Amino acid sequence: MNKFFKWYFLAFILLFSANTFADGETDINNVMASYIDAMRVYDTKQMASLIHPLALERFRASFDNALQGPKAEQAKNELLPLLSLNNFSEYMAISNEEAFQRLNDGVAAQAPELISMLKNSDFEIISTTLKDETAYVVYKLGFDVNGRYFSQEVVQKLKEYEKTWLLLLPATAETAILNVEARFN
């Protein structure tokens, strides 16, 4: 009888762990779907609200360093217009989330065809994996460019913040941050 309870307890723990991951996976996938929906209509406010505060802080720090670094004047001339800002004091008055939103609005203004492509894009989650405290979502993003269909697999990392899963910056954003740091520091 004692052996039965040990096996029962072990099975209970394994099932509980699997259900906990399944619930977390559902939450993660729902956040990803919300982000993709926001991307499709290019709702930059919604997109920014789904980015982890630490990622937004990292993004903002690269701009802060550039705008206050050794090439500050050059950075102000090049970066502030990307954010639709006139001066450094306006920049200092906005939040990290708003800075991210404004940069994405600037990208949309420079490349309106991007919005059209995203609006008609395909999105499919392939896998969701939890490692340590980071979720890795592999998804397929497909879109039409001038009559040709392109598809690529993308890995998006998420971390929990106040019991909500939020996106970390994608590799392309990290590359942009490194470019800003290299150009202006």
C-alpha positions, 0 to 999 in steps of 0.5 A: 500500500505504501508503494501505491501512495508513492507512485500516486504522489509522483504521478500527481506531481508530474501531472501538476507540473505538466498542467502548470507548464500548459497554463503558462504556455497558454499565457505565453502564446496568448501574449504572442498572439496579442503582439502579432495582432497589434503588429498586424494593425501596427498599433504601436501603443499596444506593441509597446505595452507588451514589451518587458520593462527591462527590455524597454529600459535597455532600449532607452539606455542606448538612446540616453547614452547617445544623446548625452555622450561624446557625439550628443549633437550628432545623436540629437540631430539624427535620433530625435527626428526618428522619435518625432521630437524637437529637442532633448527636453521633450525626449526626457519627458517621455517614458521608455514605453513611449520612446519605443512606441515613437520609434516604431511610429517613425519606422512606419512613417518611413516605410508605409509598405511595411504596415501593408505587409504586416496586415496580411501576414501569416503567423503560426506558433511552432513551439514554446519552451521554458528554460530557467525563467525565460520562455522561447517561442518559435513562430513562423511569420509569412508575408507577401513582398511584391507578389512573392511569398516569404516565410521565416521562423523567428525566436521570440523570448519572453519573461514574466513581469508581475505575473504577466509574460512580456516580450524581450527585445528581438535580435533585430532590436538588439542589433539596432541598439548596438548600432546606436551605441557604436555610432554615437559613443 
